[in-house]
Amino acid sequence: GMNVSREGVVGSFEISPGVVVPGGTYDHAEVQIRLSSNAAAPFSANSMVTRGGFFGGTRLRVNSSVTGRIGETFNATLQWDRNDIDLPGGSFITNLMATRVSYSFTPRIYTQALLQYNDRQDVWSTNLRFGWLQSANSGFFIVLNDTQDLLEQSTRTFGRSLVVKYSHLFDVFSG
């Protein structure tokens, strides 16, 4: 595949410690190769390699995942996403590791969990979700988000949130 993109940056920002992306317009092209096995099989794998422009420099991205599933009820995925970035203001590497697990009690009642580690920020993030669907996109949901800063002596603040939501779609145009 090939992607062509244009990004506008209103003001300069620090993308990594000591590496600043100046404001401006960035036009880039990138090529990508993607390999996937049968997602319906008990075990499957995906891998993608992308090489191209990134904020006036270059980026090499490698994204790989392995998924195991048991029927239609249980899925677990391990994923690794690595970015090797070389900009005019400096170079850096980021790694994001993630685990996703989902279990469906019935076609309408499910739980999902996402655990991520970002090595650049040294942060663990967790997202836990319970859903009880009544129809498409409507039902009862409970979501817990938690982010933990692992850097010692850090002044950064992260947090925890619990969201309980009920949504219902009304069809006001049916007769």
C-alpha positions as CSV (number, residue, x, y, z in Angstrom):
1,G,0.0,0.0,0.0
2,M,0.9,3.6,-0.3
3,N,-0.4,6.6,1.6
4,V,0.0,10.3,0.9
5,S,-0.8,12.7,3.7
6,R,-0.7,16.4,4.6
7,E,-0.6,17.5,8.2
8,G,-0.8,21.1,9.5
9,V,0.8,21.9,12.8
10,V,-0.4,25.2,14.2
11,G,2.4,25.7,16.7
12,S,5.7,24.0,17.6
13,F,5.5,21.1,20.1
14,E,7.9,18.7,21.8
15,I,7.3,15.2,20.4
16,S,10.0,13.7,22.6
17,P,12.4,15.1,25.2
18,G,14.6,17.6,23.3
19,V,13.0,16.9,19.9
20,V,10.7,19.8,18.7
21,V,8.4,19.7,15.7
22,P,8.1,23.2,14.2
23,G,4.8,24.5,13.2
24,G,4.0,24.3,9.5
25,T,2.6,22.1,6.8
26,Y,4.1,18.6,6.2
27,D,3.5,16.6,3.0
28,H,4.6,13.0,3.1
29,A,4.3,9.7,1.4
30,E,4.7,6.3,2.9
31,V,4.7,2.7,1.7
32,Q,3.4,-0.3,3.7
33,I,3.4,-4.0,3.6
34,R,0.8,-6.0,5.5
35,L,0.7,-9.7,6.1
36,S,-2.3,-11.4,7.8
37,S,-3.3,-15.0,8.5
38,N,-6.9,-16.3,8.8
39,A,-8.6,-14.3,11.6
40,A,-11.2,-17.1,11.9
41,A,-8.6,-19.7,12.9
42,P,-7.9,-20.5,16.6
43,F,-4.6,-18.6,16.3
44,S,-3.9,-15.8,13.8
45,A,-1.1,-13.3,13.3
46,N,-0.8,-9.8,11.6
47,S,2.2,-7.8,10.8
48,M,2.7,-4.5,9.1
49,V,5.8,-2.5,8.2
50,T,5.5,1.1,7.2
51,R,8.3,3.4,5.9
52,G,7.9,7.0,5.0
53,G,7.9,10.7,5.9
54,F,7.0,12.0,9.3
55,F,7.0,15.8,10.3
56,G,9.9,16.6,8.0
57,G,11.8,13.4,8.8
58,T,11.3,9.7,8.4
59,R,9.5,6.9,10.4
60,L,9.9,3.2,10.3
61,R,6.9,1.6,12.0
62,V,6.6,-2.2,12.7
63,N,3.3,-3.4,14.1
64,S,2.7,-7.1,14.9
65,S,0.0,-9.0,16.7
66,V,-0.9,-12.6,17.6
67,T,-4.5,-13.5,18.5
68,G,-5.9,-16.6,20.1
69,R,-9.7,-17.4,20.1
70,I,-12.0,-20.0,21.4
71,G,-15.1,-20.1,19.3
72,E,-17.2,-16.9,19.3
73,T,-16.8,-16.2,23.1
74,F,-13.2,-15.6,23.9
75,N,-10.4,-13.6,22.1
76,A,-7.0,-12.6,23.4
77,T,-4.5,-10.5,21.4
78,L,-0.9,-9.5,22.1
79,Q,0.4,-6.5,20.1
80,W,3.6,-4.7,19.7
81,D,4.0,-1.4,17.9
82,R,7.5,0.1,17.4
83,N,8.3,3.5,15.8
84,D,11.8,4.4,14.9
85,I,11.7,8.1,14.1
86,D,14.4,10.4,12.7
87,L,13.5,14.1,12.6
88,P,15.7,17.1,11.8
89,G,15.6,18.0,15.5
90,G,16.6,14.5,16.7
91,S,15.8,10.8,16.7
92,F,13.9,8.5,19.1
93,I,12.3,5.1,19.3
94,T,8.9,4.4,20.9
95,N,7.4,1.0,21.8
96,L,3.7,0.4,22.7
97,M,2.8,-3.1,24.0
98,A,-0.8,-4.1,24.4
99,T,-2.9,-7.0,25.5
100,R,-6.6,-7.2,24.6
101,V,-9.0,-9.8,26.1
102,S,-12.7,-10.1,25.4
103,Y,-15.3,-12.6,26.6
104,S,-18.9,-12.8,25.4
105,F,-21.3,-14.4,27.9
106,T,-24.0,-14.1,25.3
107,P,-24.2,-12.2,21.9
108,R,-25.4,-9.2,23.9
109,I,-23.4,-9.4,27.2
110,Y,-19.7,-9.0,27.1
111,T,-16.5,-7.9,29.0
112,Q,-13.4,-6.4,27.4
113,A,-10.0,-5.5,28.9
114,L,-7.1,-3.6,27.4
115,L,-3.7,-3.2,29.1
116,Q,-1.1,-1.0,27.5
117,Y,2.5,-0.1,28.3
118,N,4.2,2.9,26.7
119,D,7.9,2.7,27.1
120,R,8.5,6.4,26.0
121,Q,6.3,7.7,28.8
122,D,6.8,4.8,31.2
123,V,3.1,4.5,31.7
124,W,0.7,1.6,32.1
125,S,-3.0,2.1,31.0
126,T,-5.9,-0.1,31.7
127,N,-9.4,0.0,30.2
128,L,-12.0,-2.4,31.5
129,R,-15.5,-2.5,29.9
130,F,-18.8,-4.4,30.6
131,G,-21.6,-4.1,28.0
132,W,-25.2,-5.3,28.0
133,L,-26.6,-4.5,24.6
134,Q,-30.3,-4.2,23.9
135,S,-29.9,-3.2,20.2
136,A,-27.1,-1.8,18.1
137,N,-25.2,0.8,20.2
138,S,-27.8,1.0,22.9
139,G,-27.7,-0.6,26.3
140,F,-26.0,-0.5,29.6
141,F,-22.2,0.1,29.9
142,I,-19.7,0.2,32.7
143,V,-16.1,1.4,31.9
144,L,-13.1,1.8,34.2
145,N,-10.0,3.6,33.0
146,D,-6.8,3.7,35.0
147,T,-3.4,5.2,34.1
148,Q,-0.3,4.6,36.3
149,D,2.9,6.7,36.0
150,L,5.9,4.4,36.7
151,L,8.5,7.1,36.8
152,E,9.9,7.6,40.2
153,Q,9.8,11.2,41.6
154,S,7.5,12.2,38.7
155,T,5.2,15.3,39.0
156,R,2.9,14.1,36.2
157,T,-0.6,13.3,37.2
158,F,-2.7,10.6,35.7
159,G,-6.0,9.3,36.9
160,R,-8.8,6.9,37.2
161,S,-12.3,7.2,36.0
162,L,-15.5,5.1,36.3
163,V,-18.3,5.7,33.8
164,V,-21.7,4.1,34.1
165,K,-23.9,4.8,31.0
166,Y,-27.2,3.8,29.6
167,S,-28.1,4.7,26.1
168,H,-31.3,4.1,24.1
169,L,-32.0,5.0,20.5
170,F,-35.5,6.4,19.7
171,D,-37.0,6.2,16.2
172,V,-39.1,9.3,15.9
173,F,-39.8,8.9,12.2
174,S,-41.5,5.4,12.2
175,G,-45.2,5.3,11.9
